[in-house]
Amino acid sequence: MREEATGRLYGRGAVATRLGPIDRIHGGLFLGGLLSFLALPSPLGVVLTLVAFAVLAAVAPFGALLSLLGAVPLHFTLRRPFIGPLELSLPDAVLLACVLGLLGRVYWRALLRGSGELKSPLRRMLRSPYFLPGLLLVAISTLTLVLLPPQTSRGLVVGLRAYSIIIEPLAVYALVLLGLRGRRDRLWLLLDVVVAGALVVSLYGVLEALWVAVNPSPQVGGYYRISSFFNHPNSLALYLTRTLSIFGALAVALPAGERRRRVYLAGVALMGAAMLLSGSRGGWIAVAAAAVPIALLSRSYRWLVLAGAAGAVGIGFLLLTGLDRLSSLFRPGRNSADTRERIWKAAIEEIERSPLWGTGLGHVEWMHRYVGRRRLRGTELIDAHNLFLDFWSKLGIIGLLAILGLVARFYLLALQAYRRGEAMTRALAVALIAAMTGSIVHGLVDAFYFGLPLAVFFWLMLGLAEVLSSEI
């Protein structure tokens, strides 16, 4: 009887689950917002996109969440000028629209049902397991932006962008709770959207590498690193660390009769090829680290052996095509390793100068003390390439404790869901734990939070852990 209920809850054996009746208005809002962004001139097209997705978030939060997750891989590709030098990507516009839509939803319900309705979101927020560290993160970010204002226009742009990356993705957490509370069958549709995006990204990257192999050019050199739809191979690897960990865990931990298990396993092979071709050494280490909780929690050690064999094959491939890229792992002071060493040294000096408050979100000129501007050109946000150094240097010890508090609370909720839930809940909990572990390990040598795709996945995982733990 319990198994039958579980099957109905999770849509066992189905490739896609029912979302429920989606009327034409919701579909029209989605298409209208997308076409406005793609076809209409700026700033009119961006404004109409904001309006369409804001209304969608207000009337159909789960539909808005799916739209955002589907758009995230295009963050560096689909970009439009908005006002002056300000440029928005499609995910930027959808995320901002979700914030506006959720605020509009609250006030519209208050108009219809009375001002007492305004207290309901506040009560839910106070009951959130992430409330205290989340409040601390928002508060210290706001205080440092006001009390430590950037001194240059460049710093102001970077500071406001970093602040938006802290504030706006909170809407992702809210959308998860609104869309999945009491409707966990929808979770599989959410995962279908995420895996579809990851497969498109990976396939494009692999085809990119094949095209270069068939049509070599002197500019490429002996080892080509793919970037797919992203601005840099390392950005692609940061995205794949999260998706590869999630779906690798599900491919291992899902019950043997679950049809999705085979689909995810095939997807993981393609994502793994893309991760290998990205040439991100941090990504390779992060995926290896994510495999440890997968093996321990699922007790499927044979999969760990298979993953190790696949990694050995990949290393053999690299030895044939990119020996210098692989061997530089063990030779500090070269290329990107040298850049990281320089950034870490500068970040430590800033932490020693202001350990309590940090330098603020917009103070980035100190990074150029040891790193040439050309080396950092093209980066969306200046990042210390280490989770601890980045938050400590930007937001002081208070900001670091806030982000660590959020991560600690996430692990407590995910482990609670793993220990007390049934088979499907345990598989989902393993996937979340593996993805967060891979993200943290990767964040020791690269970005962890400051970047729209990274922040969206961070709050998505926090929200999913709460949903799983609250309904067991």
Buried (B, 14 or more C-beta within 10 A) or exposed (E): EEEEEBBEBBBBEBEEBEBEEEEEEBEEBBEBBBBBBEEBEBBEBBBBBBBBBBBBBBBBBBBBBBBBBBBBBBBBEBBBEBEEEEEBBBBBBBBBBBBBBBBBBBEEBBEEEEEEBEEEBEEBBEEBBBEBBBBBBBEBBBBBBEEBBBEEEEBBBBBBBBBBBBBBBBBBBBBBBBBBBEBBBBBBBBBBBBBBBBBBBBBBBBEBBEEBEEEEEEEEEEBBBBBBBBBBBBBBBBBBBBBBBBBBBBBBBBBEEBEBBEBBBEBBBBBBBBBBBBBBBBBBBBBBBBBBBBBEBBEBEEBBEEBEEBBEEBEEBBEEBBEEBBEBEEEEEEEBBBBBBBBBEBBBEBBEEBEEBBBBBBBBBBBBEBBEEEBBEEBBBBBBBBBBBBBBBBBBBBBBBBBBBBBEBBBEBBBBBBEEBBBBBBBBBBBBBBBBBBBBBBBBBBBBBBBBBBBBBBBBBBBBBBBBBBBB
